[in-house]
């Protein structure tokens, strides 16, 4: 399998797998119990806490799709309650704990983790600051669901970075990219952007260009694998997402 094909598959497999834990009620609950607060500030010093004690606008830039003023407020709220460096560690533990449940009894844990770790360790850091932050979080020593799931989260951040570069390369801003996407205005509201929104009907064809360029930018990350290993990653990633989805529905994690 070629690198572009496996890169394209990541959006619907590992991208969705790792997004589930960030949106899970259990993640918000555990963050609040750790003292990170109950609002969106926890997200700013959790998922984005891996960026460290950098200026707030560095977080705005790395988060990319969030409205800048909204994200600055989230960073201020989060840092008033919790140190971002420690917040990143807490979120990594929450990620691992979610993985323990989501990928329990998944037969492909060891092999998927082995292949993903190779991609993570060989991927170039350019344009992917949240990936770098997550890559550098300590992994569980033991091979298994915790370790594999955290590596899946790293992979999600890696594609996210490639996607943000693709959007900018095509001359589109974050709000335009959001509005031209499948969730449109709902997503724009979620990311803190205020109405009225601009008309982006002329950008419909550009959306396909963004996804195609994201795939091309992400493809070199898989050059460290052989053709057969890339096929394995695609198949195991899809299987992991299906397994985790069923587990999440059954166990309400």
Helices and strands as residue ranges (DSSP letters): H 3-10, H 14-23, H 25-33, H 41-44, G 49-51, H 56-63, H 68-81, H 84-102, H 109-122, H 129-135, H 145-169, H 174-179, H 184-190, G 201-203, H 204-219, G 220-222, H 227-251
